[in-house]
Amino acid sequence: MQSTGTAYLLWLLGLIGLCGIHRFYCGRPLTGLLWLFTGGLLFIGQFIDLFLIPGMIESNNQRFANLLRRN
């Protein structure tokens, strides 16, 4: 299970040019690559993610919990 605090710490890496690392952590590798190659969509997407991270973490944790229930 991922934590919101870790995602925010990874989000902070965007301030030094590593945008999108938090998206890989949240289970969104395609948009993580997009953020990485476009500078967080010119940092606008990176800023918006500041508010979207809790929902991304909750969604990924729910997906992980559903996978565990199936097995």
TANOR-V592666 format. One record per backbone hydrogen bond with DSSP energy under -0.5 kcal/mol. CO is the residue of the C=O (numbers start at 1). NH is the residue of the N-H. Records with the same first field share a line. If there is no record, write none. Layout:
BEGIN
CO->NH + NH
END
This chain:
BEGIN
3->7
4->8
5->9
6->10
7->11
8->12
9->13
10->13
11->14
12->15
13->16 + 18
14->17
17->19
18->21
20->23 + 24
21->25
22->26
23->28
24->27
28->32
29->33
30->34
31->35
32->36
33->37
34->38
35->39 + 40
38->42
39->43
40->45 + 46
41->44 + 45
43->47
44->48
45->49
46->50
47->50
48->51 + 52
49->53
52->56
53->57
54->58
55->59
56->60
57->61
58->62
59->63
60->64
61->65
62->66
63->67
64->68
65->69
66->70
67->71
END
